[in-house]
Amino acid sequence: MSFPETVLLAAFAGGTIFLGLPVGRMRGLTRGWQAALTTAAGGVILFLIYDVLSQAVEPVSAALNSARGGDSPARFAGYAATLGFAVAFRAAVGHVRDFADGAAP
């Protein structure tokens, strides 16, 4: 994809989100327009999340392939350690937040 195409798609996505979410919450619009604008903005957000996550799989897949081929087990171990740290951190932060909300242990 060329740079101008990327800029055009980014402008479309950003404009949809920037206009769709606030305008979709306006009081003077009919329910149909509110639903359409909010849904369009939400759809763009979901697409962007999918696109980012699909691109995130490529380095992990490459590391797994190189580790299987004996290229660099240290790189695979680094990815695995980073992923493990992220999961542990999320578990710790979620646990702390539960207590902050006043939930019983």
C-alpha positions as CSV (number, residue, x, y, z in Angstrom):
1,M,0.0,0.0,0.0
2,S,1.4,3.4,-1.0
3,F,1.8,6.3,1.4
4,P,-1.0,8.4,-0.1
5,E,-3.4,5.4,0.2
6,T,-2.4,5.0,3.8
7,V,-2.9,8.7,4.5
8,L,-6.3,8.6,2.9
9,L,-7.4,5.5,4.8
10,A,-6.1,7.0,8.1
11,A,-8.0,10.2,7.4
12,F,-11.2,8.3,6.7
13,A,-10.9,6.2,9.8
14,G,-9.9,9.2,12.0
15,G,-12.7,11.3,10.6
16,T,-15.3,8.6,11.1
17,I,-14.3,8.2,14.7
18,F,-13.8,11.9,15.4
19,L,-17.2,12.8,14.0
20,G,-19.2,9.7,14.5
21,L,-18.9,9.2,18.2
22,P,-19.6,12.8,19.4
23,V,-22.2,13.5,16.7
24,G,-23.8,10.1,17.4
25,R,-24.4,11.3,21.0
26,M,-26.1,14.6,20.1
27,R,-29.6,15.0,21.5
28,G,-31.2,16.6,18.4
29,L,-30.7,13.6,16.1
30,T,-33.1,10.8,15.5
31,R,-32.4,7.4,17.0
32,G,-31.6,6.1,13.5
33,W,-28.9,8.6,12.8
34,Q,-27.4,8.2,16.3
35,A,-27.3,4.4,15.8
36,A,-25.8,4.7,12.3
37,L,-23.0,7.1,13.3
38,T,-22.1,5.3,16.5
39,T,-22.1,2.0,14.7
40,A,-19.9,3.3,11.9
41,A,-17.4,4.7,14.4
42,G,-17.4,1.5,16.4
43,G,-16.9,-0.6,13.2
44,V,-13.9,1.5,12.2
45,I,-12.5,1.1,15.7
46,L,-13.0,-2.7,15.6
47,F,-11.4,-2.9,12.2
48,L,-8.4,-0.9,13.4
49,I,-8.0,-3.2,16.4
50,Y,-8.2,-6.3,14.1
51,D,-5.6,-4.8,11.8
52,V,-3.2,-4.0,14.6
53,L,-3.6,-7.4,16.2
54,S,-3.1,-9.2,12.8
55,Q,0.1,-7.3,12.3
56,A,1.3,-8.1,15.9
57,V,1.1,-11.9,15.1
58,E,3.8,-11.6,12.4
59,P,6.8,-11.0,14.6
60,V,5.7,-13.8,17.0
61,S,5.2,-16.2,14.2
62,A,8.6,-15.3,12.8
63,A,10.2,-15.8,16.2
64,L,8.6,-19.2,16.5
65,N,9.7,-20.2,13.0
66,S,13.3,-19.1,13.7
67,A,13.3,-20.9,17.1
68,R,12.1,-24.1,15.4
69,G,14.8,-23.8,12.8
70,G,17.5,-23.2,15.4
71,D,18.1,-19.7,14.3
72,S,17.8,-17.9,17.6
73,P,16.2,-19.5,20.7
74,A,17.1,-16.4,22.7
75,R,14.7,-14.3,20.6
76,F,11.9,-16.7,21.2
77,A,12.7,-16.8,24.9
78,G,12.6,-13.0,25.0
79,Y,9.2,-12.9,23.3
80,A,7.9,-15.6,25.7
81,A,9.2,-13.8,28.7
82,T,7.7,-10.5,27.5
83,L,4.3,-12.2,27.0
84,G,4.5,-13.8,30.4
85,F,5.3,-10.5,32.0
86,A,2.4,-8.8,30.3
87,V,0.0,-11.5,31.5
88,A,1.3,-11.4,35.0
89,F,1.2,-7.6,35.1
90,R,-2.4,-7.6,33.8
91,A,-3.4,-10.1,36.5
92,A,-1.7,-8.0,39.2
93,V,-3.3,-4.7,38.0
94,G,-6.7,-6.3,37.6
95,H,-6.5,-7.8,41.2
96,V,-5.5,-4.4,42.6
97,R,-8.3,-2.7,40.8
98,D,-10.9,-5.1,42.2
99,F,-9.9,-4.1,45.7
100,A,-10.0,-0.4,44.7
101,D,-13.6,-0.8,43.6
102,G,-14.5,-2.1,47.1
103,A,-15.0,-5.7,46.1
104,A,-14.5,-8.3,48.7
105,P,-11.4,-10.6,48.3
